[in-house]
Amino acid sequence: MVALRAQQPQAKTDVNKELQQKRSEVEQKSVEVLELRSAMTIQEAELNNLQTEMEDIKSHNQSLADSMKAKQDEIANLKTILKAYEDEKKVSQEVVKTIQDLDTPVDSSEATPLPLDDTDYREDYNTALNLYFDRDYKGAIKGFMNLLSISTTHTLADNCQYWIGESYYSLDNYSAAIAAFQKVSGLGDGNKSDAALFKIGMSYLKMGKKDKAVASFKLLEKNFPSSELVPKAKQYLTTQEKF
């Protein structure tokens, strides 16, 4: 009887240890599931953005085609006028000189590089984004940083900064990822600010800094209550309250 009583506390201790281990495993799985679901949400949003951009590009291409047709008609008219001038031999020396000046090559050493127009900026953005999805994270970082060096006011500037953070996150460099995500707010059209704040929380989770992760998720819920990522953050916060 005495031996049996002595074994009971030990058995209780073993059960508590096993229960704690199971709780830890459940918490870890919850974080992994949260990360996967958030990645799906973010990438679905990016896909929708790309589809919208494709529609914009199609519309832009149609506008270019219409403009090209108008220019071709204009050129044809100019050729007709020029032919009339040539036939009558009434081209003045002043016009000839003007044409010659226009045809004079520009010294490349004095030329100032022009910034990318909207179409080129978007094309370079998609190129860098494809590098990310091809897991060439360092190449993606370089591409996005180059675009930011050209313009931080373009509507895709915040996307560029966000995907720099995602690239560092994928490289397991969570400190650099947090620093990158923190720069998203205030750039471009601001459509990546909520995702950046969410990934700051996820980065802190990866670093084992749960208090900071919880603070980031609560800030997301406060600042972006209508964000699609708020339910993911609430899911983690609810899980934490159980432990």
Backbone hydrogen bonds in HBPLUS format (Angstrom, degrees):
<---DONOR---> <-ACCEPTOR-->    atom                        ^
c    i                          cat <-CA-CA->   ^        H-A-AA   ^      H-
h    n   atom  resd res      DA  || num        DHA   H-A  angle D-A-AA Bond
n    s   type  num  typ     dist DA aas  dist angle  dist       angle   num
A0005-ARG N   A0001-MET O   3.10 MM   4  6.41 156.4  2.16 147.3 152.8     1
A0006-ALA N   A0002-VAL O   3.08 MM   4  6.32 145.6  2.20 143.5 153.0     2
A0007-GLN N   A0003-ALA O   3.15 MM   4  6.40 138.5  2.33 141.3 151.5     3
A0007-GLN N   A0004-LEU O   3.20 MM   3  5.23 129.4  2.47  94.7 107.6     4
A0011-ALA N   A0007-GLN O   3.01 MM   4  6.27 155.8  2.07 154.0 161.2     5
A0012-LYS N   A0008-GLN O   3.00 MM   4  6.25 156.0  2.06 152.9 159.6     6
A0013-THR N   A0009-PRO O   2.93 MM   4  6.18 152.8  2.00 146.1 153.4     7
A0014-ASP N   A0010-GLN O   2.98 MM   4  6.27 159.1  2.03 149.4 154.5     8
A0015-VAL N   A0011-ALA O   3.03 MM   4  6.28 155.0  2.10 146.4 152.9     9
A0016-ASN N   A0012-LYS O   2.98 MM   4  6.24 156.3  2.04 147.4 153.7    10
A0017-LYS N   A0013-THR O   2.96 MM   4  6.24 159.1  2.00 152.0 157.4    11
A0018-GLU N   A0014-ASP O   2.97 MM   4  6.20 160.8  2.01 147.6 153.0    12
A0019-LEU N   A0015-VAL O   2.85 MM   4  6.04 154.2  1.91 147.4 154.9    13
A0020-GLN N   A0016-ASN O   2.89 MM   4  6.11 157.6  1.94 149.6 155.3    14
A0021-GLN N   A0017-LYS O   2.93 MM   4  6.17 156.0  1.99 147.7 154.3    15
A0022-LYS N   A0018-GLU O   2.95 MM   4  6.20 154.9  2.02 146.1 152.6    16
A0023-ARG N   A0019-LEU O   2.95 MM   4  6.21 155.0  2.02 146.5 153.5    17
A0024-SER N   A0020-GLN O   2.98 MM   4  6.23 155.1  2.04 146.5 153.0    18
A0025-GLU N   A0021-GLN O   2.96 MM   4  6.25 154.9  2.03 146.8 153.6    19
A0026-VAL N   A0022-LYS O   2.88 MM   4  6.14 158.2  1.92 151.0 156.8    20
A0027-GLU N   A0023-ARG O   2.93 MM   4  6.16 156.8  1.99 148.3 154.6    21
A0028-GLN N   A0024-SER O   3.01 MM   4  6.25 160.3  2.05 149.1 153.8    22
A0029-LYS N   A0025-GLU O   2.97 MM   4  6.21 160.1  2.01 149.7 155.0    23
A0030-SER N   A0026-VAL O   2.92 MM   4  6.12 149.9  2.02 144.0 152.6    24
A0031-VAL N   A0027-GLU O   3.09 MM   4  6.41 150.9  2.18 147.4 154.3    25
A0032-GLU N   A0028-GLN O   3.06 MM   4  6.39 158.5  2.10 148.7 154.3    26
A0033-VAL N   A0029-LYS O   2.88 MM   4  6.12 162.4  1.91 154.3 158.6    27
A0034-LEU N   A0030-SER O   2.92 MM   4  6.03 157.6  1.97 143.8 150.6    28
A0035-GLU N   A0031-VAL O   2.90 MM   4  6.12 154.2  1.97 147.5 154.4    29
A0036-LEU N   A0032-GLU O   3.04 MM   4  6.31 159.5  2.09 148.8 153.5    30
A0037-ARG N   A0033-VAL O   2.95 MM   4  6.16 165.9  1.97 154.2 158.1    31
A0038-SER N   A0034-LEU O   2.92 MM   4  6.03 160.9  1.96 149.0 154.6    32
A0039-ALA N   A0035-GLU O   2.99 MM   4  6.12 154.2  2.06 143.7 150.9    33
A0040-MET N   A0036-LEU O   3.04 MM   4  6.31 153.5  2.11 145.9 152.7    34
A0041-THR N   A0037-ARG O   3.01 MM   4  6.30 159.6  2.05 149.0 154.2    35
A0042-ILE N   A0038-SER O   2.91 MM   4  6.11 165.8  1.93 154.9 158.2    36
A0043-GLN N   A0039-ALA O   2.93 MM   4  6.02 163.0  1.96 147.6 152.6    37
A0044-GLU N   A0040-MET O   2.85 MM   4  5.95 146.9  1.96 144.9 154.1    38
A0045-ALA N   A0041-THR O   3.06 MM   4  6.28 153.5  2.13 143.2 150.0    39
A0046-GLU N   A0042-ILE O   2.98 MM   4  6.31 151.1  2.07 142.9 151.2    40
A0047-LEU N   A0043-GLN O   2.88 MM   4  6.08 149.5  1.98 140.1 148.3    41
A0048-ASN N   A0044-GLU O   2.96 MM   4  6.25 154.7  2.02 146.8 153.2    42
A0049-ASN N   A0045-ALA O   2.95 MM   4  6.26 151.9  2.03 144.4 152.4    43
A0050-LEU N   A0046-GLU O   2.87 MM   4  6.17 155.2  1.93 147.3 154.0    44
A0051-GLN N   A0047-LEU O   2.89 MM   4  6.17 152.8  1.96 148.3 155.9    45
A0052-THR N   A0048-ASN O   2.94 MM   4  6.20 155.0  2.01 145.6 152.4    46
A0053-GLU N   A0049-ASN O   2.83 MM   4  6.14 154.0  1.90 147.2 155.2    47
A0054-MET N   A0050-LEU O   2.84 MM   4  6.09 150.1  1.92 144.9 153.1    48
A0055-GLU N   A0051-GLN O   3.04 MM   4  6.37 153.2  2.11 145.0 151.4    49
A0056-ASP N   A0052-THR O   2.92 MM   4  6.26 153.8  1.99 145.8 153.7    50
A0057-ILE N   A0053-GLU O   2.75 MM   4  6.03 152.7  1.82 149.4 157.4    51
A0058-LYS N   A0054-MET O   2.88 MM   4  6.14 154.8  1.94 146.3 153.0    52
A0059-SER N   A0055-GLU O   2.96 MM   4  6.24 160.8  1.99 147.9 152.8    53
A0060-HIS N   A0056-ASP O   2.76 MM   4  6.02 153.3  1.83 145.4 154.0    54
A0061-ASN N   A0057-ILE O   2.72 MM   4  5.95 155.7  1.78 150.4 156.9    55
A0062-GLN N   A0058-LYS O   2.98 MM   4  6.26 149.3  2.07 145.4 153.4    56
A0063-SER N   A0059-SER O   3.02 MM   4  6.32 151.7  2.10 143.5 151.3    57
A0064-LEU N   A0060-HIS O   2.87 MM   4  6.21 152.7  1.95 147.6 155.7    58
A0065-ALA N   A0061-ASN O   2.85 MM   4  6.11 150.5  1.94 143.1 151.3    59
A0066-ASP N   A0062-GLN O   2.92 MM   4  6.22 157.5  1.97 148.2 153.8    60
A0067-SER N   A0063-SER O   2.86 MM   4  6.08 157.8  1.90 147.0 153.9    61
A0068-MET N   A0064-LEU O   2.75 MM   4  5.95 154.0  1.82 147.7 155.1    62
A0069-LYS N   A0065-ALA O   2.96 MM   4  6.20 153.2  2.03 144.4 151.3    63
A0070-ALA N   A0066-ASP O   3.01 MM   4  6.31 157.0  2.07 146.9 153.0    64
A0071-LYS N   A0067-SER O   2.88 MM   4  6.16 152.7  1.95 147.1 155.2    65
A0072-GLN N   A0068-MET O   2.83 MM   4  6.07 152.4  1.90 147.2 154.8    66
A0073-ASP N   A0069-LYS O   3.00 MM   4  6.29 155.8  2.06 146.9 152.9    67
A0074-GLU N   A0070-ALA O   2.93 MM   4  6.16 153.4  2.00 142.7 150.7    68
A0075-ILE N   A0071-LYS O   2.77 MM   4  6.02 156.0  1.82 150.0 156.4    69
A0076-ALA N   A0072-GLN O   2.94 MM   4  6.16 154.8  2.00 143.6 150.6    70
A0077-ASN N   A0073-ASP O   3.00 MM   4  6.32 153.6  2.07 145.6 152.4    71
A0078-LEU N   A0074-GLU O   2.89 MM   4  6.19 156.4  1.95 148.3 155.3    72
A0079-LYS N   A0075-ILE O   2.81 MM   4  6.08 154.2  1.88 150.9 157.8    73
A0080-THR N   A0076-ALA O   3.10 MM   4  6.37 149.1  2.19 141.2 149.1    74
A0081-ILE N   A0077-ASN O   2.97 MM   4  6.33 158.0  2.02 150.1 155.9    75
A0082-LEU N   A0078-LEU O   2.77 MM   4  6.00 162.2  1.80 152.5 157.9    76
A0083-LYS N   A0079-LYS O   2.89 MM   4  6.01 153.6  1.96 143.4 150.3    77
A0084-ALA N   A0080-THR O   3.09 MM   4  6.40 150.5  2.18 142.8 150.2    78
A0085-TYR N   A0081-ILE O   3.01 MM   4  6.40 155.8  2.07 149.5 156.1    79
A0086-GLU N   A0082-LEU O   2.86 MM   4  6.13 157.4  1.91 151.4 157.9    80
A0087-ASP N   A0083-LYS O   2.89 MM   4  6.08 157.6  1.94 147.6 153.5    81
A0088-GLU N   A0084-ALA O   3.09 MM   4  6.27 153.5  2.16 145.3 151.8    82
A0089-LYS N   A0085-TYR O   2.87 MM   4  5.87 112.5  2.33 136.2 153.4    83
A0090-LYS N   A0085-TYR O   3.34 MM   5  5.70 156.7  2.40 147.5 152.6    84
A0089-LYS N   A0086-GLU O   3.19 MM   3  4.90 146.6  2.30  93.2 103.1    85
A0096-VAL N   A0092-SER O   3.18 MM   4  6.51 159.8  2.23 147.0 152.8    86
A0097-LYS N   A0093-GLN O   2.89 MM   4  6.09 160.5  1.92 149.2 153.9    87
A0098-THR N   A0094-GLU O   3.00 MM   4  6.22 155.9  2.06 143.4 150.1    88
A0099-ILE N   A0095-VAL O   2.94 MM   4  6.22 159.8  1.98 151.7 156.6    89
A0100-GLN N   A0096-VAL O   2.92 MM   4  6.19 156.3  1.98 148.4 155.5    90
A0101-ASP N   A0097-LYS O   2.86 MM   4  6.14 157.9  1.91 151.6 157.4    91
A0102-LEU N   A0098-THR O   2.97 MM   4  6.25 152.9  2.04 146.0 153.4    92
A0103-ASP N   A0099-ILE O   2.98 MM   4  6.22 139.9  2.14 142.1 153.2    93
A0103-ASP N   A0100-GLN O   3.11 MM   3  5.04 123.3  2.45  91.4 106.1    94
A0104-THR N   A0101-ASP O   3.22 MM   3  5.20 153.7  2.30  98.1 106.0    95
A0110-GLU N   A0107-ASP O   2.99 MM   3  5.59 151.6  2.07 115.4 123.3    96
A0111-ALA N   A0108-SER O   3.30 MM   3  5.02 147.5  2.41  92.3 101.5    97
A0121-TYR N   A0117-ASP O   2.92 MM   4  6.10 161.4  1.95 159.7 165.8    98
A0122-ARG N   A0118-ASP O   3.01 MM   4  6.20 161.0  2.04 149.9 154.3    99
A0123-GLU N   A0119-THR O   2.96 MM   4  6.20 152.7  2.04 146.3 154.5   100
A0124-ASP N   A0120-ASP O   2.90 MM   4  6.12 163.4  1.93 153.3 156.8   101
A0125-TYR N   A0121-TYR O   2.91 MM   4  6.10 145.9  2.02 142.0 152.4   102
A0126-ASN N   A0122-ARG O   2.95 MM   4  6.20 160.9  1.99 149.0 152.7   103
A0127-THR N   A0123-GLU O   2.99 MM   4  6.26 148.7  2.09 143.3 152.4   104
A0128-ALA N   A0124-ASP O   3.02 MM   4  6.26 159.7  2.07 146.2 150.4   105
A0129-LEU N   A0125-TYR O   2.87 MM   4  6.12 154.4  1.93 149.3 157.5   106
A0130-ASN N   A0126-ASN O   2.90 MM   4  6.06 150.5  1.99 143.1 150.3   107
A0131-LEU N   A0127-THR O   3.16 MM   4  6.48 145.0  2.28 140.3 149.5   108
A0132-TYR N   A0128-ALA O   3.12 MM   4  6.53 147.9  2.23 143.0 151.2   109
A0133-PHE N   A0129-LEU O   3.04 MM   4  6.45 161.6  2.08 152.2 155.7   110
A0134-ASP N   A0130-ASN O   2.88 MM   4  6.04 130.2  2.13 138.5 152.4   111
A0136-ASP N   A0131-LEU O   2.80 MM   5  5.08 152.9  1.87 165.3 157.3   112
A0135-ARG N   A0132-TYR O   2.85 MM   3  4.99 154.4  1.92 110.1 115.2   113
A0140-ALA N   A0136-ASP O   2.91 MM   4  6.19 151.0  1.99 149.2 158.5   114
A0141-ILE N   A0137-TYR O   2.90 MM   4  6.16 159.3  1.94 149.7 154.7   115
A0142-LYS N   A0138-LYS O   3.09 MM   4  6.31 160.9  2.12 145.6 150.3   116
A0143-GLY N   A0139-GLY O   2.99 MM   4  6.24 157.9  2.04 146.8 152.7   117
A0144-PHE N   A0140-ALA O   2.89 MM   4  6.14 167.5  1.91 160.3 162.6   118
A0145-MET N   A0141-ILE O   2.90 MM   4  5.98 159.9  1.94 150.6 156.7   119
A0146-ASN N   A0142-LYS O   3.01 MM   4  6.15 148.8  2.11 142.3 150.4   120
A0147-LEU N   A0143-GLY O   3.20 MM   4  6.50 153.2  2.27 143.4 149.8   121
A0148-LEU N   A0144-PHE O   3.03 MM   4  6.35 153.4  2.11 146.7 154.0   122
A0149-SER N   A0145-MET O   2.95 MM   4  6.20 138.7  2.12 140.8 151.9   123
A0150-ILE N   A0147-LEU O   3.07 MM   3  5.14 137.6  2.26  96.5 108.6   124
A0151-SER N   A0147-LEU O   2.98 MM   4  6.35 159.6  2.02 152.8 158.0   125
A0157-ALA N   A0154-HIS O   2.91 MM   3  5.25 167.2  1.93 119.2 121.9   126
A0160-CYS N   A0156-LEU O   2.94 MM   4  6.28 154.4  2.01 153.1 160.1   127
A0161-GLN N   A0157-ALA O   3.07 MM   4  6.40 162.9  2.10 150.6 154.0   128
A0162-TYR N   A0158-ASP O   2.86 MM   4  6.01 153.0  1.93 143.2 151.4   129
A0163-TRP N   A0159-ASN O   2.93 MM   4  6.15 163.7  1.95 155.0 157.8   130
A0164-ILE N   A0160-CYS O   3.08 MM   4  6.34 133.8  2.30 141.4 153.8   131
A0165-GLY N   A0161-GLN O   3.23 MM   4  6.58 153.9  2.30 143.4 149.0   132
A0165-GLY N   A0162-TYR O   3.00 MM   3  5.17 115.1  2.44  97.7 112.7   133
A0166-GLU N   A0162-TYR O   2.95 MM   4  6.39 152.0  2.03 145.2 153.9   134
A0167-SER N   A0163-TRP O   2.96 MM   4  5.97 147.8  2.06 132.5 140.6   135
A0168-TYR N   A0164-ILE O   3.05 MM   4  6.41 159.3  2.10 150.0 154.6   136
A0169-TYR N   A0165-GLY O   2.87 MM   4  6.08 153.5  1.94 147.7 156.2   137
A0170-SER N   A0166-GLU O   2.87 MM   4  6.10 152.6  1.94 145.4 152.0   138
A0171-LEU N   A0167-SER O   3.04 MM   4  6.30 130.3  2.29 136.3 149.8   139
A0171-LEU N   A0168-TYR O   3.07 MM   3  4.92 129.8  2.34  91.0 105.1   140
A0173-ASN N   A0168-TYR O   2.94 MM   5  5.20 152.8  2.01 162.7 155.2   141
A0172-ASP N   A0169-TYR O   3.00 MM   3  5.06 156.8  2.06 106.3 110.8   142
A0177-ALA N   A0173-ASN O   2.97 MM   4  6.21 147.6  2.08 143.7 154.1   143
A0178-ILE N   A0174-TYR O   2.89 MM   4  6.09 160.6  1.93 147.8 151.3   144
A0179-ALA N   A0175-SER O   3.09 MM   4  6.36 163.4  2.12 147.2 151.6   145
A0180-ALA N   A0176-ALA O   2.95 MM   4  6.16 151.7  2.03 144.4 152.0   146
A0181-PHE N   A0177-ALA O   2.83 MM   4  6.08 166.4  1.85 158.2 161.7   147
A0182-GLN N   A0178-ILE O   2.93 MM   4  6.08 150.9  2.02 150.3 157.8   148
A0183-LYS N   A0180-ALA O   3.08 MM   3  5.46 151.7  2.16 108.4 116.9   149
A0184-VAL N   A0181-PHE O   3.15 MM   3  5.44 165.2  2.18 111.6 116.2   150
A0187-LEU N   A0184-VAL O   3.10 MM   3  5.80 161.7  2.13 143.7 144.4   151
A0190-GLY N   A0187-LEU O   3.28 MM   3  6.10 137.0  2.48 144.6 150.8   152
A0193-SER N   A0190-GLY O   3.47 MM   3  5.59 172.8  2.48 109.0 110.5   153
A0196-ALA N   A0192-LYS O   2.94 MM   4  6.07 155.7  2.00 151.0 157.9   154
A0197-LEU N   A0193-SER O   3.09 MM   4  6.29 158.0  2.14 144.5 149.7   155
A0198-PHE N   A0194-ASP O   2.99 MM   4  6.24 155.8  2.05 147.6 154.5   156
A0199-LYS N   A0195-ALA O   2.92 MM   4  6.17 159.1  1.97 148.7 154.0   157
A0200-ILE N   A0196-ALA O   2.93 MM   4  6.19 134.1  2.15 141.4 154.1   158
A0201-GLY N   A0197-LEU O   3.25 MM   4  6.59 154.8  2.31 142.7 147.8   159
A0201-GLY N   A0198-PHE O   3.06 MM   3  5.20 115.3  2.49  96.8 111.5   160
A0202-MET N   A0198-PHE O   3.01 MM   4  6.43 152.8  2.08 144.6 152.7   161
A0203-SER N   A0199-LYS O   2.86 MM   4  5.94 149.2  1.95 137.7 145.8   162
A0204-TYR N   A0200-ILE O   3.00 MM   4  6.31 155.2  2.06 148.5 154.7   163
A0205-LEU N   A0201-GLY O   3.01 MM   4  6.32 149.4  2.11 144.7 153.5   164
A0206-LYS N   A0202-MET O   2.99 MM   4  6.32 155.1  2.06 146.1 152.1   165
A0207-MET N   A0203-SER O   3.06 MM   4  6.36 136.2  2.26 139.4 151.4   166
A0207-MET N   A0204-TYR O   3.10 MM   3  4.97 126.1  2.40  90.7 105.1   167
A0209-LYS N   A0204-TYR O   2.83 MM   5  5.07 151.2  1.91 157.5 151.2   168
A0208-GLY N   A0205-LEU O   2.93 MM   3  5.00 156.8  1.99 104.6 111.9   169
A0213-ALA N   A0209-LYS O   3.10 MM   4  6.36 149.5  2.20 145.5 154.9   170
A0214-VAL N   A0210-LYS O   2.86 MM   4  6.09 163.6  1.89 156.0 158.9   171
A0215-ALA N   A0211-ASP O   3.02 MM   4  6.26 156.2  2.08 142.9 149.7   172
A0216-SER N   A0212-LYS O   2.98 MM   4  6.20 152.5  2.06 143.7 150.3   173
A0217-PHE N   A0213-ALA O   2.98 MM   4  6.29 158.9  2.02 153.2 158.8   174
A0218-LYS N   A0214-VAL O   2.94 MM   4  6.15 158.2  1.98 151.9 157.8   175
A0219-LEU N   A0215-ALA O   2.98 MM   4  6.16 150.5  2.07 141.7 149.9   176
A0220-LEU N   A0216-SER O   2.92 MM   4  6.19 149.0  2.02 144.4 153.1   177
A0221-GLU N   A0217-PHE O   3.00 MM   4  6.29 158.5  2.05 146.7 151.7   178
A0222-LYS N   A0218-LYS O   2.97 MM   4  6.21 144.7  2.10 140.8 150.6   179
A0223-ASN N   A0219-LEU O   2.81 MM   4  5.95 170.9  1.82 156.3 158.3   180
A0224-PHE N   A0220-LEU O   2.82 MM   4  5.48 155.7  1.88 146.5 153.1   181
A0227-SER N   A0224-PHE O   3.02 MM   3  5.41 168.3  2.04 120.7 123.7   182
A0230-VAL N   A0227-SER O   3.26 MM   3  5.55 162.4  2.29 107.6 112.7   183
A0232-LYS N   A0229-LEU O   3.12 MM   3  5.22 120.7  2.49  98.3 112.9   184
A0233-ALA N   A0229-LEU O   3.07 MM   4  6.42 153.7  2.14 150.5 158.0   185
A0234-LYS N   A0230-VAL O   2.82 MM   4  6.09 163.2  1.84 160.7 165.5   186
A0235-GLN N   A0231-PRO O   2.94 MM   4  6.06 147.0  2.05 139.1 147.8   187
A0236-TYR N   A0232-LYS O   3.28 MM   4  6.63 153.0  2.36 142.6 147.7   188
A0237-LEU N   A0233-ALA O   2.96 MM   4  6.27 164.0  1.98 153.4 158.3   189
A0238-THR N   A0234-LYS O   2.80 MM   4  5.95 156.9  1.85 152.2 157.7   190
A0239-THR N   A0235-GLN O   3.05 MM   4  6.25 151.8  2.13 139.3 147.1   191
A0240-GLN N   A0236-TYR O   2.94 MM   4  6.25 153.7  2.01 151.9 158.6   192
A0241-GLU N   A0237-LEU O   3.15 MM   4  6.41 146.0  2.27 140.8 149.2   193
A0242-LYS N   A0239-THR O   3.17 MM   3  5.47 147.6  2.28 103.8 113.1   194
A0243-PHE N   A0240-GLN O   3.11 MM   3  5.51 154.9  2.17 109.9 117.3   195
